């Protein structure tokens, strides 16, 4: 009986390691603070595929400690004391239990090291959609602390899924590659259109997990993301560069708890396609401001509703504030594209060279009988 009990205990333990149930927040050992045994390391290289608790690894993976140096370069660990670095072709993966058919957003932190064009491929399996993965170019750092948090969304096609983060690059130096830390999951709920707002998620309250740490710099939502699997439900990131999702705990947010920052001028744009009635009058209203993050100087947001456009200027002192704007138009189609982008490229005043830009929030679209009544 004792042998049977031990076997059952081992089986339950193994099963829980294979597929852990996850609530909103860090994956099991998602911050890599639990590391390999000393006997499973050769210097910093992890020698066994299952040495890191809750994770399985493939290829050249290093276990990095905060403050560690490589030649004259200090390796940045985004959060806590430890992280992993993915060398040539390296991969980390973990199986977790989720709710089938629900939408999820994965948030992870990454910093670049010695390669010129570092990138990461994020995927989930099983996946009924071919080529549904996220390729993140991370040679551009948007924050001033040497690392960024990124978001990627997916729909779960099974009750047990495997999340993978892979470095597809092949560099001359096999150890060159991005450092990965703090991997979290959040359930996404898709807001509905209402009579009070024809736009979905116009206040940007629904979005990816943002780490509740003092040094959080928001979450980068990568470019060219369609609205069916967007970490920002309802919205399309249709530009060449990313946008940033920010929260009121770390930034100045005009309304509610969340907003977005257009961090790369005209290369940082969001859009949403809305059903409209031809000839019907509409009013698009929104708020433009700054995030109280040292982003100073003149800013300009251009808002489009189909062929109609308004330019909204905002002079930022980098300490928070906002102004309201509106665009009245008559719908010329049964589907109208609402688009926002920043006209001016802006850099933070902290000498970091980090891109920043205007904050957009509280976006509403109303159908009205007469425009002059508003």
Secondary structure as GFF3:
##gff-version 3
##sequence-region A 1 374
A	DSSP	alpha_helix	2	18	.	.	.	ID=ss1
A	DSSP	beta_strand	20	21	.	.	.	ID=ss2
A	DSSP	beta_strand	25	26	.	.	.	ID=ss3
A	DSSP	three_ten_helix	38	40	.	.	.	ID=ss4
A	DSSP	beta_strand	41	42	.	.	.	ID=ss5
A	DSSP	beta_strand	45	46	.	.	.	ID=ss6
A	DSSP	beta_strand	56	58	.	.	.	ID=ss7
A	DSSP	beta_strand	61	65	.	.	.	ID=ss8
A	DSSP	beta_strand	69	70	.	.	.	ID=ss9
A	DSSP	beta_strand	73	74	.	.	.	ID=ss10
A	DSSP	beta_strand	82	86	.	.	.	ID=ss11
A	DSSP	beta_strand	91	97	.	.	.	ID=ss12
A	DSSP	beta_strand	103	111	.	.	.	ID=ss13
A	DSSP	beta_strand	119	125	.	.	.	ID=ss14
A	DSSP	beta_strand	134	137	.	.	.	ID=ss15
A	DSSP	beta_strand	148	155	.	.	.	ID=ss16
A	DSSP	beta_strand	160	166	.	.	.	ID=ss17
A	DSSP	beta_strand	179	188	.	.	.	ID=ss18
A	DSSP	beta_strand	219	221	.	.	.	ID=ss19
A	DSSP	three_ten_helix	227	229	.	.	.	ID=ss20
A	DSSP	beta_strand	236	237	.	.	.	ID=ss21
A	DSSP	beta_strand	243	247	.	.	.	ID=ss22
A	DSSP	beta_strand	258	261	.	.	.	ID=ss23
A	DSSP	three_ten_helix	265	267	.	.	.	ID=ss24
A	DSSP	beta_strand	269	275	.	.	.	ID=ss25
A	DSSP	beta_strand	281	290	.	.	.	ID=ss26
A	DSSP	beta_strand	296	305	.	.	.	ID=ss27
A	DSSP	beta_strand	308	317	.	.	.	ID=ss28
A	DSSP	beta_strand	321	330	.	.	.	ID=ss29
A	DSSP	beta_strand	335	342	.	.	.	ID=ss30
A	DSSP	beta_strand	346	347	.	.	.	ID=ss31
A	DSSP	beta_strand	355	356	.	.	.	ID=ss32
A	DSSP	beta_strand	359	368	.	.	.	ID=ss33
A	DSSP	three_ten_helix	371	373	.	.	.	ID=ss34
###
